[in-house]
């Protein structure tokens, strides 16, 4: 019995972010992970789904610099994250975590 070769197609999250509801659901799931690099990468996915070149102009960065900052491996400053979110028509908000009986 020989092993079958399985071929997977390339997956790109940006291809599935087709409307505001998709983007909101994606960001909501990402924010639940509380991982700054994941948030940066998610904003990068959204930027690629929209128009990275135009976004770079609006944010005042080079396209390459923006790709690097939003790669998930970069370490963008909060100012960069905020500018990108605003240029994408998004607002980052903070809300309290649900409290358990053990928290005071």
MODELLER restraints for C-alpha pairs under 7 A, 6 or more apart:
rsr = mdl.restraints
at = mdl.atoms
rsr.add(forms.Gaussian(group=physical.xy_distance, feature=features.Distance(at['CA:13:A'], at['CA:45:A']), mean=6.30, stdev=0.5))
rsr.add(forms.Gaussian(group=physical.xy_distance, feature=features.Distance(at['CA:14:A'], at['CA:45:A']), mean=4.96, stdev=0.5))
rsr.add(forms.Gaussian(group=physical.xy_distance, feature=features.Distance(at['CA:14:A'], at['CA:46:A']), mean=6.05, stdev=0.5))
rsr.add(forms.Gaussian(group=physical.xy_distance, feature=features.Distance(at['CA:14:A'], at['CA:48:A']), mean=6.00, stdev=0.5))
rsr.add(forms.Gaussian(group=physical.xy_distance, feature=features.Distance(at['CA:14:A'], at['CA:49:A']), mean=4.59, stdev=0.5))
rsr.add(forms.Gaussian(group=physical.xy_distance, feature=features.Distance(at['CA:15:A'], at['CA:49:A']), mean=6.42, stdev=0.5))
rsr.add(forms.Gaussian(group=physical.xy_distance, feature=features.Distance(at['CA:17:A'], at['CA:23:A']), mean=5.68, stdev=0.5))
rsr.add(forms.Gaussian(group=physical.xy_distance, feature=features.Distance(at['CA:17:A'], at['CA:46:A']), mean=6.92, stdev=0.5))
rsr.add(forms.Gaussian(group=physical.xy_distance, feature=features.Distance(at['CA:17:A'], at['CA:49:A']), mean=6.29, stdev=0.5))
rsr.add(forms.Gaussian(group=physical.xy_distance, feature=features.Distance(at['CA:27:A'], at['CA:42:A']), mean=6.99, stdev=0.5))
rsr.add(forms.Gaussian(group=physical.xy_distance, feature=features.Distance(at['CA:30:A'], at['CA:38:A']), mean=6.72, stdev=0.5))
rsr.add(forms.Gaussian(group=physical.xy_distance, feature=features.Distance(at['CA:30:A'], at['CA:39:A']), mean=6.23, stdev=0.5))
rsr.add(forms.Gaussian(group=physical.xy_distance, feature=features.Distance(at['CA:31:A'], at['CA:39:A']), mean=6.78, stdev=0.5))
rsr.add(forms.Gaussian(group=physical.xy_distance, feature=features.Distance(at['CA:37:A'], at['CA:72:A']), mean=4.63, stdev=0.5))
rsr.add(forms.Gaussian(group=physical.xy_distance, feature=features.Distance(at['CA:37:A'], at['CA:73:A']), mean=6.66, stdev=0.5))
rsr.add(forms.Gaussian(group=physical.xy_distance, feature=features.Distance(at['CA:38:A'], at['CA:72:A']), mean=5.82, stdev=0.5))
rsr.add(forms.Gaussian(group=physical.xy_distance, feature=features.Distance(at['CA:40:A'], at['CA:70:A']), mean=4.76, stdev=0.5))
rsr.add(forms.Gaussian(group=physical.xy_distance, feature=features.Distance(at['CA:40:A'], at['CA:71:A']), mean=6.71, stdev=0.5))
rsr.add(forms.Gaussian(group=physical.xy_distance, feature=features.Distance(at['CA:40:A'], at['CA:72:A']), mean=5.44, stdev=0.5))
rsr.add(forms.Gaussian(group=physical.xy_distance, feature=features.Distance(at['CA:41:A'], at['CA:70:A']), mean=5.02, stdev=0.5))
rsr.add(forms.Gaussian(group=physical.xy_distance, feature=features.Distance(at['CA:41:A'], at['CA:71:A']), mean=5.01, stdev=0.5))
rsr.add(forms.Gaussian(group=physical.xy_distance, feature=features.Distance(at['CA:41:A'], at['CA:72:A']), mean=4.26, stdev=0.5))
rsr.add(forms.Gaussian(group=physical.xy_distance, feature=features.Distance(at['CA:43:A'], at['CA:70:A']), mean=6.47, stdev=0.5))
rsr.add(forms.Gaussian(group=physical.xy_distance, feature=features.Distance(at['CA:44:A'], at['CA:67:A']), mean=6.86, stdev=0.5))
rsr.add(forms.Gaussian(group=physical.xy_distance, feature=features.Distance(at['CA:44:A'], at['CA:70:A']), mean=4.68, stdev=0.5))
rsr.add(forms.Gaussian(group=physical.xy_distance, feature=features.Distance(at['CA:44:A'], at['CA:71:A']), mean=6.30, stdev=0.5))
rsr.add(forms.Gaussian(group=physical.xy_distance, feature=features.Distance(at['CA:47:A'], at['CA:55:A']), mean=6.98, stdev=0.5))
rsr.add(forms.Gaussian(group=physical.xy_distance, feature=features.Distance(at['CA:52:A'], at['CA:63:A']), mean=6.69, stdev=0.5))
rsr.add(forms.Gaussian(group=physical.xy_distance, feature=features.Distance(at['CA:53:A'], at['CA:63:A']), mean=5.59, stdev=0.5))
rsr.add(forms.Gaussian(group=physical.xy_distance, feature=features.Distance(at['CA:55:A'], at['CA:87:A']), mean=6.64, stdev=0.5))
rsr.add(forms.Gaussian(group=physical.xy_distance, feature=features.Distance(at['CA:56:A'], at['CA:62:A']), mean=5.77, stdev=0.5))
rsr.add(forms.Gaussian(group=physical.xy_distance, feature=features.Distance(at['CA:56:A'], at['CA:63:A']), mean=5.24, stdev=0.5))
rsr.add(forms.Gaussian(group=physical.xy_distance, feature=features.Distance(at['CA:56:A'], at['CA:66:A']), mean=6.29, stdev=0.5))
rsr.add(forms.Gaussian(group=physical.xy_distance, feature=features.Distance(at['CA:58:A'], at['CA:87:A']), mean=6.52, stdev=0.5))
rsr.add(forms.Gaussian(group=physical.xy_distance, feature=features.Distance(at['CA:59:A'], at['CA:83:A']), mean=5.94, stdev=0.5))
rsr.add(forms.Gaussian(group=physical.xy_distance, feature=features.Distance(at['CA:59:A'], at['CA:84:A']), mean=6.31, stdev=0.5))
rsr.add(forms.Gaussian(group=physical.xy_distance, feature=features.Distance(at['CA:59:A'], at['CA:87:A']), mean=6.87, stdev=0.5))
rsr.add(forms.Gaussian(group=physical.xy_distance, feature=features.Distance(at['CA:68:A'], at['CA:74:A']), mean=5.79, stdev=0.5))
rsr.add(forms.Gaussian(group=physical.xy_distance, feature=features.Distance(at['CA:69:A'], at['CA:75:A']), mean=6.24, stdev=0.5))
rsr.add(forms.Gaussian(group=physical.xy_distance, feature=features.Distance(at['CA:69:A'], at['CA:76:A']), mean=5.22, stdev=0.5))
rsr.add(forms.Gaussian(group=physical.xy_distance, feature=features.Distance(at['CA:85:A'], at['CA:91:A']), mean=6.20, stdev=0.5))
